[in-house]
Amino acid sequence: MGRLVARRALHAVPVLLVVTFGVFAVAAASPFDPVKAYAGTAALGADQETLDRLRENLGVDRPFTARWWDWLTGAVTGDLGHSAVMRQPVAEVIGERLVWSTLLCAVAFTAAVLLGTLLGVLAARRPGSPTDRTVTSLAYTLEAAPVFWIALLAIWLFALKLDVLPAGGLTDTASEQVTAQQVLRHVLLPAGVLAVSQLPWFTLYVRQGVGDALAEDPVRGARARGLAERTVLLGHALRSGLLPVLTLIGSRVPELITGALLVETVFSWPGIAAATVTAATAVDFPLLAALTTLATAAVLAGNLLADLLYGLTDPRVKLSEM
């Protein structure tokens, strides 16, 4: 296991280098002007000399390759640079928001895996039954639905019509401090929407995996020995049917991050979504590079986690050969 982790860590280095270099290159070619984004409305009445001096102070007059190298050498030592548009160090910008994005993704991902497994098992028990057709139809419908549409529908139903959950934010409007109870109430709706957007994939994968496992000889032998249907389903079929789902965990991380950005924007959740949009539109090189590196690292870590889980649960797979 240690060798696999070390090998993947070494392979991640050139990937992160290419990604960060690409971020600086694309940002340099962007039509957005970081100087005007930094100055705001004051840039409308400023003369060209003032704008050029501000451009020099911000360092955006230098080639993007030089800015990328300066940022990279600083990031190696732990200095991610200073966000011009946020007016604070990049590490502080990410640190203040990452915990809330992590909470949202963790709750949503856990709910999607558990509920998807339950629905997938129920559908696989009786292929072609009304339950199976209902679950699969619902899964395909949700798979085609955009996450922002689901979010707006959830706000209309649960916040406006039923008035049982808040429409957005982290705490109540009049609250002066963040409490666990308020965070719990406010995270339910965005996390539920994000979980629903991931639910179809886990449901369909579990249904297919468990359905295939039920047709295998070992499961048929367990039924022939007179074992209870619940024991056959949960003790034999589910264990074998969940193996393909482990590989799905890593592949869903990019979609989870993208969905989280949209959900955070719709629900005004104080995560990294607002910082990402601001960094992109303001061409804030240090912040944009750090956020992209963080997302890339999360994808690589998700793929590594999927391989580790697969190797640990399937005796036919040897981690030393991966």
LINJO-V228186 format. One record per residue. N is the residue number from 1. D_LAST is the distance of its C-alpha to the last C-alpha in Angstrom with 1 decimal. Layout:
N:D_LAST ; N:D_LAST
This chain:
1:9.6 ; 2:11.8 ; 3:9.7 ; 4:7.1 ; 5:10.4 ; 6:12.1 ; 7:9.8 ; 8:10.2 ; 9:13.8 ; 10:14.5 ; 11:13.3 ; 12:15.5 ; 13:18.5 ; 14:19.4 ; 15:18.8 ; 16:21.3 ; 17:23.6 ; 18:23.9 ; 19:24.4 ; 20:27.1 ; 21:28.8 ; 22:28.9 ; 23:30.4 ; 24:33.2 ; 25:33.8 ; 26:34.1 ; 27:36.3 ; 28:38.5 ; 29:39.1 ; 30:39.9 ; 31:43.5 ; 32:43.7 ; 33:45.7 ; 34:44.3 ; 35:47.8 ; 36:49.5 ; 37:46.9 ; 38:47.5 ; 39:51.3 ; 40:51.6 ; 41:55.1 ; 42:56.5 ; 43:55.0 ; 44:57.3 ; 45:60.4 ; 46:58.9 ; 47:60.0 ; 48:57.7 ; 49:58.3 ; 50:57.1 ; 51:54.0 ; 52:53.2 ; 53:53.8 ; 54:51.5 ; 55:48.9 ; 56:49.2 ; 57:49.0 ; 58:45.8 ; 59:44.3 ; 60:43.5 ; 61:45.9 ; 62:43.4 ; 63:40.8 ; 64:37.6 ; 65:35.6 ; 66:37.7 ; 67:37.2 ; 68:33.4 ; 69:33.4 ; 70:35.7 ; 71:33.6 ; 72:30.4 ; 73:32.0 ; 74:33.5 ; 75:30.3 ; 76:28.6 ; 77:31.5 ; 78:31.4 ; 79:34.2 ; 80:33.2 ; 81:36.7 ; 82:39.6 ; 83:39.8 ; 84:43.1 ; 85:43.4 ; 86:42.6 ; 87:44.7 ; 88:42.3 ; 89:39.2 ; 90:36.0 ; 91:34.4 ; 92:37.3 ; 93:37.0 ; 94:33.3 ; 95:33.9 ; 96:36.8 ; 97:35.0 ; 98:31.4 ; 99:32.2 ; 100:34.0 ; 101:31.2 ; 102:28.7 ; 103:31.1 ; 104:31.6 ; 105:28.0 ; 106:27.1 ; 107:30.1 ; 108:29.6 ; 109:25.9 ; 110:26.6 ; 111:29.6 ; 112:27.8 ; 113:25.0 ; 114:27.7 ; 115:30.3 ; 116:27.9 ; 117:26.7 ; 118:30.4 ; 119:31.6 ; 120:28.8 ; 121:29.6 ; 122:33.3 ; 123:32.9 ; 124:30.8 ; 125:33.4 ; 126:36.0 ; 127:34.7 ; 128:37.6 ; 129:39.5 ; 130:41.2 ; 131:38.7 ; 132:35.8 ; 133:37.7 ; 134:38.6 ; 135:35.1 ; 136:33.6 ; 137:36.5 ; 138:36.3 ; 139:32.5 ; 140:33.1 ; 141:36.1 ; 142:34.3 ; 143:31.4 ; 144:34.1 ; 145:36.0 ; 146:35.5 ; 147:34.7 ; 148:37.8 ; 149:39.9 ; 150:38.6 ; 151:39.3 ; 152:42.9 ; 153:43.5 ; 154:42.4 ; 155:44.7 ; 156:47.6 ; 157:47.2 ; 158:46.3 ; 159:47.9 ; 160:50.9 ; 161:51.9 ; 162:51.0 ; 163:51.0 ; 164:48.6 ; 165:45.9 ; 166:46.3 ; 167:45.6 ; 168:43.6 ; 169:43.4 ; 170:42.2 ; 171:45.5 ; 172:48.9 ; 173:51.2 ; 174:53.8 ; 175:51.3 ; 176:51.4 ; 177:48.4 ; 178:44.9 ; 179:44.8 ; 180:42.0 ; 181:44.2 ; 182:44.6 ; 183:41.0 ; 184:40.1 ; 185:42.7 ; 186:41.7 ; 187:37.9 ; 188:38.3 ; 189:39.3 ; 190:36.8 ; 191:33.9 ; 192:35.1 ; 193:35.2 ; 194:31.7 ; 195:30.5 ; 196:32.5 ; 197:30.9 ; 198:27.4 ; 199:28.7 ; 200:28.8 ; 201:25.1 ; 202:24.2 ; 203:27.3 ; 204:26.6 ; 205:22.9 ; 206:24.1 ; 207:27.0 ; 208:25.1 ; 209:22.4 ; 210:25.2 ; 211:27.5 ; 212:25.1 ; 213:24.5 ; 214:28.3 ; 215:28.7 ; 216:26.4 ; 217:28.1 ; 218:27.1 ; 219:28.5 ; 220:31.6 ; 221:32.0 ; 222:32.0 ; 223:34.7 ; 224:36.6 ; 225:36.8 ; 226:38.6 ; 227:36.1 ; 228:37.1 ; 229:35.6 ; 230:34.3 ; 231:32.4 ; 232:31.0 ; 233:30.0 ; 234:28.6 ; 235:27.4 ; 236:25.8 ; 237:25.5 ; 238:24.5 ; 239:21.7 ; 240:20.2 ; 241:21.2 ; 242:19.6 ; 243:16.0 ; 244:16.3 ; 245:18.0 ; 246:15.1 ; 247:13.5 ; 248:17.1 ; 249:17.3 ; 250:15.3 ; 251:17.1 ; 252:20.4 ; 253:20.5 ; 254:22.1 ; 255:24.6 ; 256:25.3 ; 257:26.1 ; 258:28.4 ; 259:30.0 ; 260:30.6 ; 261:32.4 ; 262:34.7 ; 263:35.4 ; 264:36.2 ; 265:38.5 ; 266:40.4 ; 267:40.7 ; 268:41.5 ; 269:38.7 ; 270:38.6 ; 271:35.0 ; 272:33.4 ; 273:34.5 ; 274:38.0 ; 275:36.8 ; 276:34.4 ; 277:37.3 ; 278:39.7 ; 279:37.4 ; 280:36.9 ; 281:40.6 ; 282:41.8 ; 283:39.4 ; 284:38.6 ; 285:36.2 ; 286:35.0 ; 287:34.6 ; 288:33.0 ; 289:30.4 ; 290:29.6 ; 291:29.2 ; 292:27.0 ; 293:24.8 ; 294:24.7 ; 295:23.8 ; 296:21.0 ; 297:19.6 ; 298:19.9 ; 299:18.0 ; 300:15.0 ; 301:15.3 ; 302:15.5 ; 303:12.3 ; 304:10.5 ; 305:12.7 ; 306:11.9 ; 307:8.1 ; 308:9.4 ; 309:12.2 ; 310:10.5 ; 311:8.5 ; 312:11.9 ; 313:14.1 ; 314:12.8 ; 315:13.2 ; 316:11.8 ; 317:8.2 ; 318:6.8 ; 319:5.2 ; 320:5.7 ; 321:3.8 ; 322:0.0
